[in-house]
């Protein structure tokens, strides 16, 4: 691990959002013609986006922690 950038979780989030099922959720939540569909799917989609953002943040924090430990020269034994 050489970078602090959370590329793994960002790549997984991108794949989950851009697959056909993810695109259908986004369309139903934000671009549907019916208000009922938007009101049902919008909280679900926003919750999914929030979970993905938390996972990205956690990966970033874990990477910072690991890289800082390596910089100090801490051993695990």
LOLUMFI-209328 format. One line per field, with one value per residue: x, y, z of N, C-alpha, C in turn. Coordinates in steps of 0.1 Angstrom, whole numbers, plus 5000, padded with zeros to 4 digits. Layout:
N
n.x <- X | ...
n.y <- Y | ...
n.z <- Z | ...
ca.x <- X | ...
ca.y <- Y | ...
ca.z <- Z | ...
c.x <- X | ...
c.y <- Y | ...
c.z <- Z | ...
! end
This chain:
77
n.x <- 5009 | 5008 | 4997 | 4974 | 4950 | 4916 | 4911 | 4901 | 4875 | 4862 | 4862 | 4846 | 4822 | 4817 | 4813 | 4791 | 4772 | 4770 | 4762 | 4735 | 4713 | 4719 | 4718 | 4691 | 4680 | 4689 | 4676 | 4649 | 4648 | 4655 | 4648 | 4623 | 4590 | 4568 | 4556 | 4553 | 4570 | 4595 | 4594 | 4595 | 4619 | 4639 | 4649 | 4660 | 4680 | 4696 | 4704 | 4720 | 4740 | 4751 | 4761 | 4781 | 4797 | 4806 | 4820 | 4841 | 4853 | 4861 | 4880 | 4899 | 4908 | 4918 | 4939 | 4955 | 4962 | 4976 | 4998 | 5010 | 5018 | 5037 | 5056 | 5066 | 5079 | 5069 | 5066 | 5048 | 5051
n.y <- 4988 | 5020 | 5045 | 5070 | 5073 | 5062 | 5040 | 5014 | 5011 | 5032 | 5024 | 5001 | 5013 | 5028 | 5008 | 4995 | 5015 | 5021 | 4997 | 4979 | 4975 | 4994 | 5018 | 5017 | 5021 | 5047 | 5061 | 5056 | 5069 | 5096 | 5105 | 5097 | 5098 | 5097 | 5108 | 5092 | 5070 | 5084 | 5093 | 5070 | 5057 | 5076 | 5080 | 5055 | 5054 | 5076 | 5067 | 5045 | 5058 | 5073 | 5052 | 5042 | 5064 | 5066 | 5041 | 5047 | 5068 | 5054 | 5036 | 5054 | 5065 | 5042 | 5036 | 5059 | 5055 | 5031 | 5038 | 5058 | 5043 | 5027 | 5046 | 5054 | 5031 | 5010 | 4978 | 4947 | 4925
n.z <- 5000 | 4989 | 4988 | 5001 | 4991 | 4988 | 4969 | 4964 | 4977 | 4964 | 4938 | 4939 | 4948 | 4925 | 4906 | 4917 | 4915 | 4888 | 4875 | 4859 | 4878 | 4898 | 4883 | 4878 | 4903 | 4908 | 4887 | 4894 | 4919 | 4915 | 4889 | 4882 | 4868 | 4884 | 4915 | 4937 | 4933 | 4934 | 4960 | 4975 | 4966 | 4969 | 4997 | 5001 | 4981 | 4989 | 5014 | 5007 | 4993 | 5014 | 5030 | 5013 | 5012 | 5039 | 5040 | 5022 | 5036 | 5059 | 5048 | 5039 | 5064 | 5076 | 5059 | 5063 | 5090 | 5089 | 5072 | 5087 | 5109 | 5096 | 5089 | 5113 | 5121 | 5136 | 5150 | 5145 | 5160
ca.x <- 5000 | 5017 | 4989 | 4963 | 4937 | 4908 | 4907 | 4893 | 4861 | 4857 | 4860 | 4835 | 4811 | 4814 | 4808 | 4777 | 4763 | 4769 | 4756 | 4721 | 4705 | 4722 | 4712 | 4676 | 4677 | 4691 | 4665 | 4637 | 4649 | 4656 | 4643 | 4610 | 4579 | 4558 | 4561 | 4553 | 4583 | 4606 | 4594 | 4599 | 4633 | 4649 | 4656 | 4668 | 4692 | 4704 | 4711 | 4730 | 4751 | 4757 | 4769 | 4793 | 4806 | 4812 | 4830 | 4853 | 4860 | 4868 | 4892 | 4909 | 4913 | 4926 | 4951 | 4963 | 4967 | 4987 | 5010 | 5016 | 5025 | 5049 | 5065 | 5072 | 5087 | 5063 | 5065 | 5036 | 5055
ca.y <- 5000 | 5032 | 5057 | 5072 | 5074 | 5050 | 5036 | 5002 | 5014 | 5041 | 5016 | 4993 | 5022 | 5032 | 4996 | 4993 | 5026 | 5021 | 4985 | 4981 | 4976 | 5007 | 5028 | 5017 | 5028 | 5062 | 5067 | 5056 | 5078 | 5110 | 5109 | 5090 | 5107 | 5096 | 5113 | 5081 | 5063 | 5092 | 5094 | 5056 | 5053 | 5086 | 5078 | 5043 | 5057 | 5084 | 5058 | 5037 | 5068 | 5076 | 5041 | 5042 | 5075 | 5061 | 5031 | 5054 | 5075 | 5044 | 5031 | 5065 | 5066 | 5030 | 5038 | 5069 | 5049 | 5021 | 5044 | 5064 | 5032 | 5023 | 5057 | 5053 | 5019 | 5001 | 4964 | 4940 | 4913
ca.z <- 5000 | 4988 | 4987 | 5011 | 4983 | 4990 | 4955 | 4964 | 4980 | 4954 | 4926 | 4942 | 4947 | 4911 | 4899 | 4922 | 4910 | 4873 | 4869 | 4855 | 4890 | 4904 | 4875 | 4879 | 4916 | 4907 | 4879 | 4902 | 4930 | 4912 | 4876 | 4879 | 4865 | 4895 | 4928 | 4947 | 4931 | 4939 | 4975 | 4980 | 4963 | 4973 | 5009 | 5000 | 4974 | 4997 | 5025 | 5000 | 4990 | 5027 | 5034 | 5004 | 5016 | 5051 | 5037 | 5016 | 5047 | 5068 | 5041 | 5039 | 5077 | 5079 | 5051 | 5070 | 5102 | 5085 | 5066 | 5098 | 5117 | 5089 | 5089 | 5127 | 5122 | 5146 | 5146 | 5149 | 5168
c.x <- 5009 | 5009 | 4978 | 4950 | 4929 | 4902 | 4899 | 4878 | 4855 | 4854 | 4848 | 4822 | 4807 | 4808 | 4793 | 4767 | 4760 | 4765 | 4741 | 4711 | 4707 | 4717 | 4697 | 4672 | 4679 | 4680 | 4652 | 4637 | 4649 | 4650 | 4629 | 4599 | 4568 | 4564 | 4562 | 4566 | 4594 | 4606 | 4597 | 4614 | 4643 | 4656 | 4664 | 4681 | 4701 | 4711 | 4722 | 4743 | 4758 | 4766 | 4782 | 4802 | 4813 | 4823 | 4843 | 4860 | 4868 | 4881 | 4903 | 4916 | 4922 | 4939 | 4961 | 4970 | 4978 | 4999 | 5017 | 5024 | 5038 | 5060 | 5073 | 5081 | 5082 | 5063 | 5052 | 5039 | 5056
c.y <- 5012 | 5045 | 5058 | 5072 | 5061 | 5045 | 5023 | 5004 | 5023 | 5033 | 5007 | 5001 | 5025 | 5020 | 4993 | 5003 | 5025 | 5007 | 4988 | 4983 | 4989 | 5018 | 5029 | 5024 | 5043 | 5068 | 5067 | 5067 | 5093 | 5115 | 5103 | 5101 | 5107 | 5100 | 5102 | 5073 | 5071 | 5092 | 5080 | 5054 | 5063 | 5083 | 5065 | 5046 | 5066 | 5077 | 5050 | 5046 | 5071 | 5065 | 5040 | 5053 | 5072 | 5051 | 5037 | 5061 | 5066 | 5039 | 5041 | 5066 | 5054 | 5031 | 5048 | 5063 | 5039 | 5027 | 5052 | 5055 | 5028 | 5033 | 5057 | 5041 | 5010 | 4987 | 4957 | 4928 | 4917
c.z <- 5000 | 4988 | 4997 | 5004 | 4984 | 4977 | 4955 | 4966 | 4970 | 4941 | 4928 | 4942 | 4933 | 4904 | 4904 | 4917 | 4895 | 4867 | 4867 | 4868 | 4897 | 4897 | 4876 | 4893 | 4915 | 4898 | 4887 | 4913 | 4926 | 4898 | 4872 | 4876 | 4876 | 4908 | 4939 | 4946 | 4937 | 4954 | 4982 | 4978 | 4968 | 4986 | 5009 | 4992 | 4982 | 5009 | 5019 | 4997 | 5003 | 5032 | 5026 | 5008 | 5029 | 5049 | 5031 | 5027 | 5056 | 5061 | 5041 | 5053 | 5081 | 5071 | 5058 | 5082 | 5099 | 5080 | 5077 | 5107 | 5110 | 5090 | 5103 | 5128 | 5133 | 5141 | 5151 | 5159 | 5183
! end
